[in-house]
Amino acid sequence: MDASKRVTVYFDPEVHRALRMKAAALDRTLSEMVNEAVKLSLAEDAEDLAAFTERANEAAVDFEPFVKDLRRRGRL
């Protein structure tokens, strides 16, 4: 039994055309390509969340003094 769920997604016509063309060139379905893209995006989010957790106890750095220090040291 297939555990896939069916959804309706609306694409800009040019994006849809590009996806169809790429799917044909790669001999893949649109569903496979969209599924992979969403999984990659979610994996990236998971990495970001892990990084936030790892850095939760780091001291905050104020942006303005940081930029001024970069300029003072000739980095900007």
N, C-alpha and C positions, 0 to 999 in steps of 0.2 A: 504494500500500500504506500502511495506517495504522500509524504507529509507536507508537501508544498502548499502554500496558501495563495489564492488568486487575489490580485488587487488591480485596481485601475490607476494608471499613472498617465498624466498628461504632459507631453513634451512639446516644446517649441517645434514647429514643423521642420526647421533646418537641423535641429539637434536630432530629431527622429530620423531624418534622412541619413545623417552622418552615422548614426548608430546602426541603421539597417545596412548601410554600405560596409561598415567595419565588420559587422556580424557575418555578412556574406563572405568578405575577404578572409576571415578567420575560420569560416565554417562553424560558427557558433550561433546560438539563438540569442535574441534580444534579452530574454529572461536570464540566461547564463551571464551575459555581460553586465546587466544591471545588478544582479545578485552579487557578482564579484566586486563591482564598484562599491556597493553598499557595505559589504563585508570589509573591504579595505578601509573605508571611511570609519566604520565602527572600531576596527583594530587601531587606527590612528587615535581615535578618541580614548581608547583604553590606555594607550601609551601615554597620552597627555595626562590622564587622570592619575596614572601611576607616578608620573614625574611630579605632579602637584603634591601628591601624598608624601613622596620622598623629600620634597623641599618645604614642607609645611612649617618646619621649625626654624627655617633660615630667617635671618634678620631682613626686614624690609629696607629697600634703598629708595630714597626719594629721588624722583626723576631729575628735577631741576638742579640740585647740587651735584648729581652724578654727571650731567651734561657739562656743567660749569667746570668740573674737575677735569673732564676729558679735554675741554678747550684749553684750560690752564696748562695741561701737560703736552699740548701740541698734537693731540690725537684727532682733533677735529679741525 
